[in-house]
Amino acid sequence: MLDEPIQALLALVKGKYKAAILIFLSTGPHRFSDVRRELGHISERILTKQLRELAAAGLVSRRIYPEVPPRVEYSLTAYGATLCPLLKKMWAWGQKHLTRPAPTTAEED
C-alpha cells in the first residue's frame, strides 16, 4: 500500500519531541542535561520516555560511563543518522511555513 512507508516513518518519530531530539543528537553525543536544556520546557519524565523509545527503535544509543556519579551520553546510531537529513528538511519547511502569511479565502480554493 502507498501509505505503509509513511506510516513506518511516522511510527518511529511519533512524539512531540522525538524529531527535535534526533536533530540535536545529529551534532554529536550529548548528555541528558544537554538535551533537556536544548529542548527547553520538556520534563525529565517525558524526555526519558522518548529517549528510551528512540533507543528501542534503534535510532539512539545510550552509553553509560563507569564514573561516580555515572555519566550517560546519548548519540545517534548509524540507522538514526540516516533519518536526520529528512528531518532537517522537514524542519526547514516548517520554519518557512511559520513565517508564511495566512492565505486569504480565495487562495484556499
C-alpha positions as CSV (number, residue, x, y, z in Angstrom):
1,M,0.0,0.0,0.0
2,L,1.1,3.5,-0.7
3,D,0.9,4.8,2.9
4,E,2.8,1.9,4.6
5,P,6.3,3.5,4.2
6,I,5.0,6.9,5.5
7,Q,3.3,5.1,8.5
8,A,6.5,3.3,9.3
9,L,8.4,6.6,9.4
10,L,5.7,8.3,11.5
11,A,5.7,5.5,13.9
12,L,9.4,6.0,14.6
13,V,9.3,9.8,15.1
14,K,5.8,10.0,16.6
15,G,6.0,12.1,19.7
16,K,6.2,15.8,20.4
17,Y,10.0,15.9,20.9
18,K,11.5,12.9,19.0
19,A,12.3,14.8,15.8
20,A,13.9,17.6,17.8
21,I,15.9,15.1,19.9
22,L,17.2,13.4,16.7
23,I,18.2,16.7,15.1
24,F,20.0,17.8,18.2
25,L,21.8,14.5,18.5
26,S,22.9,14.8,14.9
27,T,25.5,17.3,16.1
28,G,27.2,14.7,18.2
29,P,26.9,12.8,21.5
30,H,25.2,14.7,24.3
31,R,24.4,14.2,28.0
32,F,20.8,14.0,29.2
33,S,21.1,17.5,30.7
34,D,22.3,19.0,27.4
35,V,19.3,17.5,25.5
36,R,16.9,18.8,28.2
37,R,18.4,22.3,28.1
38,E,18.2,22.4,24.3
39,L,14.6,21.4,24.3
40,G,13.7,23.9,27.0
41,H,10.3,23.1,28.6
42,I,10.4,19.2,28.4
43,S,10.0,17.3,31.7
44,E,12.6,14.8,32.8
45,R,10.0,12.0,32.7
46,I,8.9,12.8,29.1
47,L,12.5,13.2,27.9
48,T,13.5,9.9,29.5
49,K,10.5,8.1,27.9
50,Q,11.2,9.5,24.4
51,L,14.9,8.7,24.6
52,R,14.1,5.1,25.7
53,E,11.6,4.8,22.8
54,L,14.2,6.1,20.3
55,A,16.8,3.7,21.7
56,A,14.3,0.8,21.5
57,A,13.7,1.7,17.8
58,G,17.5,1.6,17.2
59,L,17.8,5.3,16.4
60,V,19.7,6.4,19.5
61,S,22.3,4.7,21.6
62,R,22.9,5.2,25.3
63,R,26.4,5.0,26.8
64,I,27.0,4.8,30.5
65,Y,30.5,5.7,31.7
66,P,31.7,3.9,34.9
67,E,32.1,7.0,37.0
68,V,30.7,8.3,40.2
69,P,28.2,9.8,39.6
70,P,27.5,7.9,36.4
71,R,27.7,9.9,33.2
72,V,25.3,9.0,30.4
73,E,25.6,10.1,26.8
74,Y,23.1,9.7,24.0
75,S,24.1,9.6,20.4
76,L,22.6,8.7,17.1
77,T,23.1,5.2,15.7
78,A,24.1,4.8,12.1
79,Y,20.5,3.9,11.5
80,G,19.3,7.1,13.2
81,A,21.7,9.2,11.2
82,T,20.0,8.1,8.0
83,L,16.8,9.8,9.2
84,C,18.3,13.2,10.0
85,P,18.6,14.6,6.5
86,L,14.9,14.1,6.0
87,L,14.1,15.6,9.5
88,K,16.2,18.6,8.8
89,K,14.4,19.2,5.5
90,M,11.1,18.9,7.3
91,W,12.4,21.4,10.0
92,A,13.4,23.9,7.3
93,W,10.0,23.5,5.6
94,G,8.3,24.1,9.0
95,Q,10.4,27.3,9.5
96,K,9.2,28.7,6.2
97,H,5.7,27.7,7.0
98,L,5.8,29.6,10.3
99,T,6.7,32.8,8.5
100,R,4.2,32.3,5.7
101,P,1.3,34.8,5.7
102,A,-2.1,33.3,6.3
103,P,-3.9,32.5,3.0
104,T,-6.9,34.5,2.0
105,T,-10.1,32.6,1.4
106,A,-9.6,33.0,-2.4
107,E,-6.2,31.3,-2.1
108,E,-7.6,28.3,-0.2
109,D,-9.7,27.1,-3.1
